[in-house]
């Protein structure tokens, strides 16, 4: 039988204060995802997923990311964002 376990690649964040996250046990690793995550583990997973959006767009038609740290995680997804 093959069993698959979804994981997130995580690393030790520095100075992250937007919401509670887990204290890193090591500087890099994989966090197994499942229904028994603590609130801090869910915060860590959300932080890591949201950080994937925290990049400047290439030279194309997309707008630059907002300067506000919270708004920069999900640019273009806020109802108050204008194009």
C-alpha positions in Angstrom: 0.0 0.0 0.0 1.3 3.5 -0.9 0.5 6.2 1.6 0.9 9.9 0.6 1.3 12.6 3.2 1.1 16.3 2.1 3.8 18.4 3.5 5.0 22.1 3.3 8.6 23.1 2.9 9.3 25.4 5.8 12.2 27.3 7.2 12.9 29.4 10.3 11.2 32.8 9.8 12.9 35.9 11.2 10.9 38.7 12.7 7.5 37.4 11.6 4.7 39.1 13.7 1.5 39.2 11.6 0.0 36.2 13.5 1.2 33.3 15.8 3.4 30.7 14.2 5.3 27.8 15.6 8.8 28.2 16.9 11.2 26.6 14.5 12.8 23.4 15.7 15.4 23.7 13.0 16.2 26.1 10.2 14.7 24.0 7.4 12.4 21.0 7.0 9.0 19.6 6.0 5.9 20.1 8.0 3.3 17.3 7.6 -0.2 18.7 7.0 -3.3 17.1 8.5 -6.4 17.7 10.6 -4.6 17.7 13.9 -2.5 20.8 13.5 -2.3 23.3 16.3 -3.3 26.9 15.8 0.3 28.0 15.5 1.0 25.2 13.0 -2.0 26.4 10.9 -0.5 29.9 11.1 2.9 28.6 10.0 1.3 26.8 7.0 -0.7 29.8 6.0 2.4 32.1 6.4 4.4 29.8 4.1 1.7 29.5 1.5 1.0 33.2 1.5 4.8 34.0 1.2 4.7 32.3 -2.2 2.7 35.4 -3.4 5.1 37.8 -1.7 7.3 38.4 -4.8 7.7 41.3 -7.2 6.0 40.5 -10.5 8.1 40.1 -13.6 8.1 42.9 -16.2 4.5 42.3 -17.3 1.2 44.0 -16.9 0.6 43.0 -13.2 0.8 45.8 -10.7 3.6 46.0 -8.2 2.9 44.4 -4.8 1.6 46.7 -2.0 4.1 48.2 0.5 1.9 47.0 3.5 3.3 43.6 4.7 -0.2 42.1 5.2 -1.6 43.3 1.9 1.5 42.2 0.0 0.8 38.5 0.9 -2.3 38.3 -1.3 -2.1 41.2 -3.8 -5.1 41.5 -6.0 -7.3 39.5 -3.8 -8.6 42.3 -1.5 -12.0 43.8 -2.4 -10.5 47.3 -1.9 -7.7 46.7 -4.4 -8.1 48.9 -7.5 -6.5 48.2 -10.9 
